[in-house]
């Protein structure tokens, strides 16, 4: 995944998601790229500045998951392949695991991802 595509997704996410947050909540993102996609960890904190950090590329998703320090080893060992976008809420963090398909990094996908976070499931 190209760095500029990741940054564009993050910028659009921050711009659109901030309308759901109190004015003094900052978003700090850490990106863990891997061979077939990227993990984006968005941490929400009161009275913090927005900040983005891009980590070195991991060889696979298991290594990237390990580097986040957010998942138990048995969960990350079971995830070998996926498609699309997976979203997890972990403490005060929103975690996206996205594949390299450019359709997962568009403005319309940002809008759909935010909708999954803020609106209850209809199923």
N, C-alpha and C positions, 0 to 999 in steps of 0.2 A: 504494500500500500504506500502510495506517495505521501510524503510528509505534508504537502500543501492540502491534499484531500482530507487528511485527518484534522489539520488545523481548521479548515473551513467547516467541517462537521462540528468541531468543538465550539467555534465562534457562533455558529447558528444555534447550537444547543443552548449555549449560555444566554444568548439574546432572547430566545423564545421561552426558555424555562424560568428565567429570572422574574417573569410576570407572575409566577405562582409562588414566589418567595417574598419574605419580608425584605424591606429595602437594605437592611444591614447584614444580609447573608451573602457571603462570598463563595465562589466556586473555585476549588483548586483541582486541576485535572492532572493525572499521571497516565501516560500512554505506554503500554507494553506491547510493542509490535512483535509478531512472530511470522513464521514462513507463510501462513495462509490467512492472515488477518491481523487484528489488533484487539487488545483489551484496553478499555478506557475506564479508569476509576475516577469518578467525580466525587470529591469530598465537599460537603456543605458545612460551613462554619460561620458562626456569628462574629461580626466585626473583623472579618479577614479580607484580605485583598484577593482578587482573582489572579490565578497563576497557572501556567501550563508547563509541564515537564515531559519530555520525550526520553524514554529510556532506550538502551541499546536493544537491538533486535535479538529475540530468542530463536532458537532453532525450531521449536515446535510449541504447541499450545500448553503442554504440560509444564515446560520450563517457564513460560510466561505466567501461568497461573501460580506456580511456586514463588515467583519473584514478587507477586502482589502481597503475599503473606495474609491472604484473606480467606483461603479455603483449606478445609481439612484434606489431608493427603489422600484418603480414599475417594473423595469426590473428584479431585483433580486428576487422579489416575484413571478414572473411568471415562473421562472426556477425551476422546481421540479425534473425533471429527464432528463437524456440525455445519449447518448452512444458515445463512441469514444473520439475524441478530438475536442474541440472548441477553436478557436484562435481569439483573439480580439487585436486590436491596440488602445491603450489609451494613448494619449500624447506621452511621450518618453518611453512607456512601451509596452512590448509584454506580453499578458496574455493568458495562456493556462489553460483550464479546461479539465482535463483528467479523464476518469473512471479508475477503478481498474484492468481492463483486462491487463494482462502482455504484450499483443501484442501492447499496446499503449505506452510502455516504452522502446522499442527496438531501436537499432541503425538505423535500416531501417525506423522506424517511426520518429526518429529525422530528418533524411534526407527528408522525405516527409513533415514534419511540416515546415522545413526551406524553402522548395520549395514553399509552400503555401504563405509564407511571402514575399519572394524575387521575385517571378515570377508572372506576371499578370494572372488573371483568363482567361481561354480559352472559357468561356461560354458567 
